[in-house]
Amino acid sequence: DSEGGLYVCMNTFLGFGREHIERHYRKTGQCVYLHLKRHVIEKVPGASGGALPKRRNAKLFLDLEISSDLNSDDFEYEDEAKLIIFPDHYEISLPNIEELPALVTIACDALLSAKSPYRKQEPDSWEEELQASKHAKTLVQLDNGVRIPPSGWKCSKCDLRENLWLNLTDGSVLCGKWFFDGSGGNGHAMEHYKETGYPLAVKLGTITPDGADVYSFDEEEPVLDPHIAKHLAHFGIDMLQMQVTENGLRDNDLKPRVSEWEVIQEAGVKLKPMYGPGYTGMKNLGNSCYLNAVMQAIFSIPEFQRAYVGNLPRIFDYSPLDPTQDFNTQMAKLGHGLLSGQYSKPPMKSELIEQVMKEEHKPQHNGISPRMFKAFISKGHPEFSSNRQQDAQEFFLHLINLVERNPVGSENPSDVFRFLVEERTQCCQSRKVRYTERVDYIMQLPVAMEAATNKDELIAYELKRREAEAARRPLPELVRAKIPFRACLQAFSEPSNVEDFWSSALQAKSAGVKTSRFASFPEYLVVQIKKFTFGLDWIPKKLDVSIDMPDFLDISHLRARGLQPGEEELPDIAPPIVIPDDPKVDEIRLLYFRKSFLVALDIDESSVMQLAEMGFPLEACRKAVYYTGNLGAEVAFNWIIAHMEEPDFAEPLVTPAFGEVASSGAAALGAVGLDNQPPEEMVAIIISMGFQRNLAIQALKATNNNLERALEWIFSHPDPEEESDPALDTVDMENNANANILAETGSEGPRIKDGPGRYELFGFISHMGTSTMSGHYVCHLRKEGRWVIYNDLRVCASERPPKDLGYIYFYHRIPS
């Protein structure tokens, strides 16, 4: 009621206008109401023209949405709150803790600080607060009888069933454009606007009782629609009955999505909040739950606690003049916030009453806001610096990469994750083998869908789902594939075909197979379930499966054995380099010989966009096209597949000058330094000049991967001595597994903590949604003998940890 304000019943928390409040009192007998009223003070000078800054109203109603015909950008307000006691209409102005019982005071404070439905949906999801659309109040809706079903949606102009937008004027359901939010689409929603001029559309799958994602084609930005409930009801959509699926791609499968969200977040179960050191929540900064989940797991590990929180005084004493730009300072600050317990204290009644006395009426929330940490750690990164959702596994590798680059003290905490992988490649025709080693931090476990134990149920469910979708009926209850963990482990250990394998024994292409084994076992084993894949249409999708992940894991049988008796090694002969008949490539080779500078190729943006539409990060696509010499999307796609597991896969493309040391461009050239192997692109360049592969590698290692100096080194060392690879000279730890030996190969080799391959589960990160670029992440950790759920700011004792639905699992070694 714009004149009489809003009356809120303090028993039911229902709101009423002035003309309805008496009737509600007579009908229910409820006698205590909170009266909220807004008074216009003055028009802000220069508000429309922007000449003078508008004073921000920080009083009671900052987070309340109250109907008003006045433009809030052009006026200042004074807000008033009173308690009304019926039947005598006795008024008590707020704040007032002297005349009120503590329970009433606390209830009033909670109500005044509560967010409205439109602002409850995390205002930080956009860099700027969304504004109400200028079309919302006067939007004309056609009375054409269109009714939108609760599921089974499809674009009316193509066959797409995701990223669908409902036009609020005529009810058309059309697909969006891929670049609006990272989703796939053919742009039919925009075409429809250009043809009709109908300005507003709401994204299907985002409608909840709290609001929805609305886009204004005319204003060219996401907007708020204060009348969204009325506009949706015109097409038969009841907001109160809708549930959110996610903010990205949608598979039109409402029940499974709701079920997954409820199970992983343990919804419907009264969870006991946890307080104290190690039980501190983290605020979601706008789809930053991937960061929150990973950092909670990281700082549950003693080595990271010692490195950053244990060294906090020294780190702070030696921090640079601008500590906001220092990785170790930010890590220490975040770790202290999570582990000190200062920001995780149980609420006390006296503290809540004191909050009522404060002018802003905003209680102090537990938990920390990692805003400064996120700003630094994502600086310059095209994906992590945005407010879009990201892949927790990619962020974990990005974090490890930063830890490697910023040593703190003598102990490198990332050593606990590092292990060596032995890859055995065999030529199927000659039967000869090659053994190589590489550094890794994550064990990626494939999902063995063919081993599902409930295949009959899955087939029956799929038939029912298709029938319901075709008939536009409610979908059946989800049947999730149940996959035995042993089947996934077996799939990991089985040989895989090597695409486009060139046999040095045959000097020709041949069939080849590759097998991976652990050359060392890490102190902490991180296991990623490869749930995300591509469909036949190249649309990223998620395998909704249940895997019986064990509490105790023994992978000792996956220990690498090296060259076995009777095996013959493949000759160390590099494959021939096929140089395309391209003047530009010849020009680049000529410039290499002249040792002047690196000519940057003009990146083929059409190939970049083809790859980006497949769901790969934009910067990774640019690098793929660049490093494959603009030979087309297919060749660049192969580069992506070969490099997508690298920590800096999605970092921006860096093209250093020819004579530069590769330190700044190392990340863009292929994870330099982690396994002491020069970037393959540099090796290929030197080989293309006619030199042997081993000589190219030796020259690049001797010159810190400087291409110009490597060529000079080759010409000054006509007969170089054979140099062994430090990564391959690690001591055989098989006989010393129980000793948990730290094998350090010096500054040129990786530090490896080896030991037995027996582990115990202590944490896991779960994902809800159909894409890593959307949805929500939650972390579960085992502490003090029980499981705890970390859901952003909410930290509670877990009652039913969904260990079978996790995405990333954390195991620690069991001491012998």
NUTORMI-461790 format. One record per residue (C-alpha): x, y negated, z. Coordinates in steps of 0.05 Angstrom, whole numbers, padded with zeros to 5 digits, always signed. Example, Ala and Ser with C-alpha at 12.3 -4.5 7.8 and 13.67 -1.06 7.14 Angstrom:
<recs>
+00246+00090+00156
+00273+00021+00143
</recs>
This chain:
<recs>
+00000+00000+00000
+00037-00062-00024
-00001-00108+00024
-00010-00068+00086
+00054-00027+00082
+00059+00048+00095
+00034+00086+00156
+00071+00151+00171
+00040+00201+00220
+00095+00221+00269
+00066+00290+00277
+00055+00311+00205
+00102+00260+00171
+00049+00245+00119
+00042+00175+00092
-00023+00135+00087
-00046+00068+00063
-00081+00017+00108
-00150+00038+00085
-00137+00112+00100
-00102+00110+00167
-00166+00102+00210
-00199+00161+00175
-00138+00204+00186
-00137+00187+00261
-00211+00203+00269
-00204+00268+00231
-00141+00296+00264
-00135+00260+00330
-00062+00243+00316
-00049+00177+00351
+00024+00158+00338
+00042+00126+00271
+00103+00091+00243
+00084+00027+00205
+00133+00006+00151
+00125-00061+00117
+00168-00102+00069
+00166-00178+00068
+00192-00219+00009
+00241-00272+00034
+00262-00309-00029
+00281-00300-00101
+00355-00290-00110
+00386-00350-00148
+00418-00328-00213
+00395-00256-00206
+00369-00252-00276
+00426-00289-00308
+00479-00260-00264
+00506-00328-00242
+00506-00313-00168
+00516-00246-00132
+00455-00216-00100
+00460-00204-00026
+00452-00129-00013
+00396-00112+00034
+00426-00063+00084
+00367-00059+00131
+00316-00005+00144
+00288+00006+00075
+00351+00014+00035
+00336+00087+00022
+00260+00083+00021
+00221+00078-00043
+00159+00036-00029
+00112+00016-00085
+00117-00057-00105
+00100-00099-00165
+00162-00141-00152
+00229-00129-00186
+00277-00109-00131
+00335-00138-00171
+00306-00208-00168
+00282-00213-00095
+00309-00205-00025
+00268-00171+00028
+00262-00165+00103
+00237-00098+00127
+00195-00087+00189
+00182-00023+00228
+00132-00014+00285
+00101+00043+00323
+00025+00040+00324
-00012+00076+00380
-00085+00092+00367
-00142+00081+00385
-00121+00013+00415
-00075-00005+00357
-00019-00018+00408
+00044-00040+00372
+00117-00028+00392
+00170-00061+00349
+00231-00021+00330
+00286-00012+00350
+00264-00004+00422
+00291+00052+00465
+00268+00025+00531
+00193+00038+00522
+00198+00101+00481
+00214+00173+00500
+00280+00199+00470
+00244+00249+00425
+00202+00194+00393
+00263+00149+00384
+00302+00205+00350
+00243+00221+00305
+00236+00149+00284
+00310+00143+00270
+00310+00206+00228
+00251+00181+00187
+00280+00112+00175
+00346+00141+00152
+00315+00194+00107
+00324+00188+00032
+00266+00183-00016
+00252+00238-00067
+00284+00200-00124
+00348+00184-00086
+00352+00250-00051
+00380+00281-00114
+00451+00258-00099
+00460+00187-00125
+00534+00200-00136
+00518+00246-00194
+00525+00184-00237
+00581+00134-00233
+00528+00080-00225
+00462+00084-00190
+00406+00100-00238
+00358+00044-00253
+00283+00050-00266
+00267+00050-00340
+00233-00012-00368
+00185+00035-00404
+00164+00075-00343
+00107+00029-00320
+00077+00016-00388
+00090+00084-00421
+00033+00105-00467
+00017+00179-00467
-00022+00210-00524
-00085+00248-00507
-00069+00305-00554
-00085+00364-00508
-00013+00388-00503
+00001+00432-00442
+00072+00455-00425
+00079+00527-00398
+00125+00541-00338
+00175+00581-00380
+00189+00608-00450
+00207+00540-00479
+00236+00532-00549
+00254+00473-00592
+00195+00459-00639
+00244+00446-00697
+00295+00502-00687
+00305+00566-00648
+00345+00537-00590
+00321+00554-00520
+00369+00512-00479
+00382+00438-00468
+00309+00423-00483
+00276+00355-00472
+00202+00341-00464
+00181+00275-00496
+00136+00241-00445
+00093+00207-00498
+00070+00264-00542
+00094+00326-00505
+00143+00349-00559
+00196+00398-00536
+00261+00387-00574
+00334+00402-00566
+00385+00350-00545
+00453+00334-00573
+00514+00371-00548
+00551+00309-00526
+00496+00282-00481
+00515+00329-00423
+00561+00381-00451
+00505+00427-00473
+00490+00455-00542
+00437+00425-00587
+00420+00400-00656
+00397+00330-00638
+00323+00340-00654
+00302+00300-00593
+00340+00239-00618
+00313+00248-00688
+00243+00250-00661
+00254+00184-00624
+00280+00151-00688
+00218+00174-00725
+00167+00156-00672
+00198+00106-00624
+00174+00146-00564
+00228+00125-00513
+00228+00173-00453
+00244+00247-00447
+00253+00293-00387
+00300+00352-00387
+00263+00418-00377
+00294+00459-00321
+00310+00399-00278
+00239+00384-00253
+00232+00392-00177
+00187+00363-00124
+00243+00311-00114
+00245+00285-00186
+00275+00303-00254
+00329+00283-00303
+00300+00229-00349
+00334+00198-00409
+00314+00134-00445
+00332+00135-00519
+00318+00062-00525
+00361+00042-00465
+00413+00096-00484
+00424+00120-00413
+00395+00165-00358
+00341+00128-00320
+00292+00136-00263
+00218+00143-00276
+00180+00122-00214
+00116+00150-00245
+00146+00216-00266
+00094+00257-00227
+00037+00223-00264
+00072+00229-00332
+00085+00303-00322
+00015+00317-00297
-00010+00291-00364
+00020+00354-00395
-00003+00401-00340
+00062+00402-00301
+00055+00400-00225
+00121+00375-00196
+00106+00406-00128
+00107+00475-00158
+00172+00467-00197
+00240+00492-00176
+00307+00467-00202
+00347+00515-00244
+00410+00475-00256
+00433+00411-00291
+00462+00445-00352
+00445+00501-00400
+00380+00538-00386
+00363+00610-00402
+00288+00601-00390
+00293+00651-00334
+00264+00615-00274
+00257+00671-00224
+00328+00699-00230
+00356+00629-00223
+00315+00613-00161
+00332+00681-00133
+00406+00671-00143
+00406+00603-00111
+00367+00629-00051
+00409+00691-00040
+00477+00656-00046
+00457+00597-00002
+00421+00644+00046
+00358+00602+00039
+00298+00623+00081
+00343+00644+00138
+00352+00600+00199
+00428+00592+00202
+00464+00568+00264
+00508+00507+00251
+00582+00515+00268
+00625+00459+00298
+00697+00448+00316
+00765+00456+00283
+00760+00493+00217
+00685+00484+00213
+00683+00415+00180
+00639+00404+00119
+00655+00363+00057
+00609+00313+00023
+00589+00328-00049
+00613+00268-00090
+00568+00284-00148
+00577+00356-00171
+00643+00363-00134
+00623+00427-00098
+00675+00465-00139
+00729+00423-00105
+00697+00431-00036
+00693+00506-00041
+00765+00515-00065
+00795+00468-00012
+00757+00503+00044
+00788+00569+00022
+00857+00538+00013
+00860+00508+00082
+00838+00572+00115
+00906+00601+00096
+00961+00592+00150
+01016+00576+00100
+00977+00515+00074
+00959+00495+00144
+01032+00495+00165
+01058+00461+00102
+01010+00402+00104
+00976+00395+00172
+01036+00422+00211
+01082+00373+00174
+01032+00316+00178
+01076+00268+00220
+01136+00278+00174
+01093+00271+00111
+01062+00207+00136
+01129+00178+00159
+01160+00190+00091
+01100+00174+00048
+01109+00121-00007
+01085+00049-00001
+01021+00070-00037
+01000+00135-00001
+00938+00139-00045
+00984+00161-00102
+01021+00214-00063
+00998+00286-00069
+01027+00311-00003
+00998+00253+00036
+00929+00266+00007
+00934+00341+00021
+00956+00328+00093
+00900+00278+00104
+00847+00326+00076
+00875+00385+00115
+00875+00346+00180
+00803+00325+00168
+00782+00397+00158
+00822+00429+00215
+00825+00376+00270
+00752+00383+00291
+00745+00307+00298
+00692+00307+00243
+00654+00368+00265
+00621+00357+00332
+00553+00380+00356
+00503+00323+00362
+00488+00299+00432
+00422+00268+00453
+00456+00206+00481
+00493+00195+00416
+00429+00200+00375
+00395+00148+00420
+00455+00102+00412
+00448+00106+00337
+00378+00078+00341
+00406+00014+00372
+00449+00001+00311
+00421-00048+00260
+00427-00002+00200
+00394+00058+00234
+00441+00106+00199
+00467+00164+00242
+00540+00184+00236
+00541+00249+00196
+00590+00304+00210
+00638+00322+00154
+00688+00285+00111
+00684+00252+00043
+00743+00274-00002
+00734+00214-00048
+00807+00191-00045
+00833+00262-00052
+00790+00275-00113
+00809+00209-00145
+00883+00226-00140
+00881+00300-00157
+00838+00288-00219
+00874+00225-00243
+00885+00229-00317
+00848+00295-00324
+00790+00289-00373
+00746+00339-00337
+00763+00336-00263
+00761+00260-00264
+00688+00261-00286
+00626+00273-00244
+00609+00335-00284
+00610+00404-00253
+00675+00443-00266
+00701+00514-00262
+00727+00531-00192
+00779+00578-00222
+00807+00524-00268
+00810+00476-00209
+00846+00527-00167
+00901+00535-00220
+00903+00459-00228
+00915+00452-00153
+00970+00505-00153
+01003+00469-00211
+01004+00404-00169
+01031+00441-00108
+01088+00469-00151
+01105+00399-00177
+01104+00367-00107
+01146+00409-00059
+01138+00396+00015
+01195+00419+00059
+01230+00485+00048
+01166+00525+00045
+01124+00525-00018
+01054+00547+00004
+01035+00569-00066
+01087+00625-00060
+01033+00665-00024
+00992+00670-00089
+01048+00681-00140
+01062+00750-00168
+01096+00780-00228
+01057+00817-00282
+01092+00870-00323
+01063+00876-00393
+01078+00939-00431
+01066+00934-00506
+01070+00996-00549
+01070+01004-00624
+01020+01059-00638
+01057+01082-00701
+01129+01084-00678
+01111+01096-00604
+01165+01047-00583
+01152+00999-00526
+01170+00930-00501
+01167+00908-00428
+01160+00835-00409
+01143+00798-00345
+01104+00735-00331
+01082+00697-00271
+01009+00695-00250
+00966+00672-00192
+00898+00706-00204
+00878+00777-00219
+00823+00772-00271
+00776+00831-00265
+00731+00847-00325
+00658+00865-00314
+00646+00937-00337
+00574+00928-00360
+00573+00997-00391
+00583+01027-00322
+00518+00998-00293
+00485+01048-00246
+00414+01023-00259
+00410+01024-00336
+00339+01049-00339
+00314+00993-00294
+00352+00942-00336
+00321+00967-00401
+00251+00965-00371
+00262+00895-00343
+00287+00869-00410
+00225+00895-00446
+00179+00863-00394
+00218+00798-00398
+00212+00794-00474
+00137+00810-00471
+00125+00757-00418
+00165+00705-00456
+00128+00720-00521
+00061+00715-00486
+00084+00655-00444
+00068+00691-00380
+00107+00686-00315
+00171+00726-00320
+00179+00792-00282
+00221+00798-00219
+00295+00799-00237
+00332+00866-00241
+00406+00852-00234
+00458+00900-00263
+00494+00939-00208
+00567+00950-00227
+00614+00995-00186
+00678+00959-00167
+00719+01020-00185
+00694+01014-00257
+00718+00942-00261
+00786+00962-00232
+00791+01018-00283
+00774+00970-00340
+00830+00925-00316
+00882+00980-00317
+00863+01010-00385
+00904+00992-00447
+00876+00938-00492
+00886+00928-00566
+00935+00874-00588
+00906+00832-00643
+00951+00818-00703
+01009+00859-00673
+01075+00855-00710
+01120+00915-00697
+01194+00899-00696
+01209+00973-00706
+01169+00976-00771
+01183+00903-00791
+01109+00899-00807
+01041+00891-00776
+01015+00952-00739
+00966+00974-00686
+00990+00958-00616
+00964+00967-00545
+00981+00929-00482
+00978+00950-00410
+00986+00904-00350
+01013+00924-00282
+01036+00888-00219
+01112+00879-00217
+01100+00850-00148
+01041+00844-00100
+01026+00774-00072
+01015+00757+00001
+00945+00733-00017
+00909+00765-00075
+00859+00721-00112
+00810+00762-00154
+00766+00729-00206
+00706+00766-00233
+00702+00749-00307
+00627+00735-00307
+00630+00681-00360
+00634+00701-00433
+00606+00681-00501
+00544+00707-00534
+00538+00726-00607
+00519+00653-00621
+00582+00628-00586
+00540+00598-00530
+00574+00607-00462
+00534+00652-00417
+00541+00683-00349
+00535+00757-00332
+00485+00762-00275
+00513+00823-00240
+00521+00853-00171
+00588+00885-00156
+00602+00923-00093
+00666+00886-00075
+00703+00924-00020
+00724+00894+00046
+00789+00934+00041
+00825+00939-00026
+00884+00984-00044
+00916+00971-00112
+00982+01007-00098
+00970+01052-00158
+00976+00990-00203
+01050+00980-00185
+01093+00972-00247
+01146+01025-00261
+01187+00994-00316
+01219+01032-00374
+01207+01106-00364
+01252+01164-00384
+01240+01183-00456
+01213+01114-00476
+01249+01076-00531
+01247+01000-00532
+01225+00960-00592
+01282+00922-00626
+01290+00850-00605
+01275+00822-00673
+01230+00762-00682
+01173+00765-00733
+01183+00724-00796
+01157+00653-00792
+01107+00637-00847
+01111+00564-00863
+01049+00538-00900
+01060+00504-00967
+01046+00436-00936
+01088+00374-00950
+01071+00348-00880
+01101+00410-00848
+01163+00405-00891
+01169+00332-00871
+01166+00351-00797
+01219+00405-00806
+01264+00354-00841
+01256+00306-00783
+01276+00361-00735
+01340+00372-00773
+01354+00298-00775
+01343+00296-00699
+01304+00232-00700
+01235+00238-00668
+01174+00282-00667
+01122+00262-00718
+01052+00270-00688
+01003+00304-00734
+00938+00270-00749
+00891+00314-00709
+00834+00343-00750
+00775+00319-00709
+00726+00364-00746
+00764+00425-00722
+00766+00395-00652
+00690+00387-00651
+00679+00458-00676
+00719+00485-00618
+00687+00437-00568
+00617+00461-00589
+00639+00531-00567
+00645+00504-00496
+00720+00493-00490
+00747+00430-00457
+00757+00374-00506
+00831+00362-00490
+00846+00436-00497
+00814+00434-00566
+00856+00375-00586
+00920+00410-00563
+00900+00474-00600
+00890+00437-00666
+00954+00397-00656
+00999+00455-00639
+00973+00497-00696
+00988+00443-00747
+00916+00428-00768
+00910+00497-00800
+00837+00501-00784
+00790+00519-00726
+00802+00594-00732
+00877+00588-00722
+00866+00538-00666
+00816+00585-00633
+00870+00639-00629
+00916+00588-00594
+00861+00574-00543
+00851+00647-00528
+00926+00655-00517
+00933+00594-00472
+00866+00587-00436
+00891+00620-00371
+00947+00569-00362
+00938+00519-00304
+00944+00458-00349
+00900+00486-00404
+00852+00427-00402
+00902+00372-00387
+00910+00315-00437
+00953+00324-00499
+01023+00294-00491
+01068+00284-00551
+01137+00266-00525
+01190+00232-00568
+01238+00280-00601
+01296+00269-00552
+01255+00266-00489
+01265+00316-00433
+01202+00358-00433
+01184+00343-00361
+01125+00297-00377
+01101+00338-00436
+01114+00406-00405
+01043+00416-00384
+01017+00403-00454
+01068+00450-00484
+01051+00511-00444
+01062+00514-00368
+01137+00502-00368
+01175+00523-00306
+01128+00573-00274
+01160+00634-00306
+01224+00600-00332
+01203+00613-00404
+01210+00555-00454
+01147+00533-00491
+01132+00581-00547
+01120+00523-00594
+01192+00499-00585
+01219+00570-00593
+01181+00577-00658
+01209+00512-00685
+01281+00534-00674
+01267+00603-00703
+01237+00571-00765
+01305+00539-00776
+01337+00607-00784
+01363+00622-00713
+01350+00685-00673
+01296+00685-00619
+01343+00702-00562
+01390+00645-00583
+01332+00596-00585
+01309+00616-00515
+01380+00612-00488
+01391+00543-00518
+01326+00515-00491
+01340+00542-00421
+01409+00512-00421
+01383+00443-00440
+01320+00440-00397
+01276+00450-00458
+01302+00389-00495
+01295+00405-00568
+01349+00358-00594
+01401+00379-00543
+01383+00452-00555
+01402+00445-00628
+01467+00412-00608
+01480+00468-00559
+01470+00521-00613
+01520+00487-00660
+01571+00480-00604
+01563+00553-00582
+01572+00594-00645
+01581+00659-00605
+01542+00650-00541
+01545+00704-00488
+01484+00744-00472
+01447+00714-00414
+01402+00754-00371
+01334+00729-00352
+01330+00714-00277
+01257+00734-00276
+01277+00804-00299
+01334+00811-00249
+01291+00813-00188
+01310+00868-00140
+01269+00932-00144
+01223+00924-00085
+01187+00990-00091
+01231+01020-00036
+01225+00958+00008
+01150+00945+00001
+01138+00950+00076
+01191+00897+00090
+01151+00841+00057
+01216+00814+00027
+01220+00744-00002
+01258+00751-00067
+01283+00683-00088
+01317+00679-00155
+01342+00609-00147
+01318+00544-00177
+01311+00576-00246
+01267+00635-00225
+01201+00644-00189
+01198+00658-00115
+01162+00723-00103
+01134+00750-00038
+01127+00824-00049
+01098+00877-00004
+01048+00934-00001
+00986+00930-00045
+00934+00938+00011
+00888+00880+00025
+00828+00857+00067
+00774+00808+00043
+00772+00742+00081
+00734+00696+00034
+00697+00687-00031
+00668+00631-00074
+00601+00641-00107
+00571+00605-00166
+00497+00592-00181
+00477+00575-00251
+00487+00599-00322
+00551+00559-00338
+00615+00541-00300
+00601+00469-00322
+00536+00465-00284
+00502+00495-00224
+00531+00497-00153
+00589+00530-00115
+00588+00556-00044
+00644+00584-00002
+00641+00640+00050
+00700+00652+00097
+00711+00703+00152
+00733+00667+00215
+00739+00692+00287
+00707+00758+00269
+00646+00731+00233
+00627+00703+00165
+00615+00628+00157
+00581+00593+00098
+00609+00527+00074
+00556+00493+00031
+00584+00422+00023
+00568+00386+00088
+00530+00445+00116
+00573+00494+00155
+00535+00551+00189
+00545+00622+00214
+00527+00668+00157
+00474+00720+00168
+00475+00755+00100
+00539+00739+00062
+00525+00756-00011
+00592+00791-00023
+00565+00826-00086
+00549+00760-00122
+00616+00725-00114
+00658+00694-00170
+00727+00686-00137
+00750+00731-00079
+00807+00719-00031
+00844+00778+00000
+00903+00777+00049
+00955+00832+00055
+00946+00883+00110
+01011+00888+00150
+01041+00957+00151
</recs>
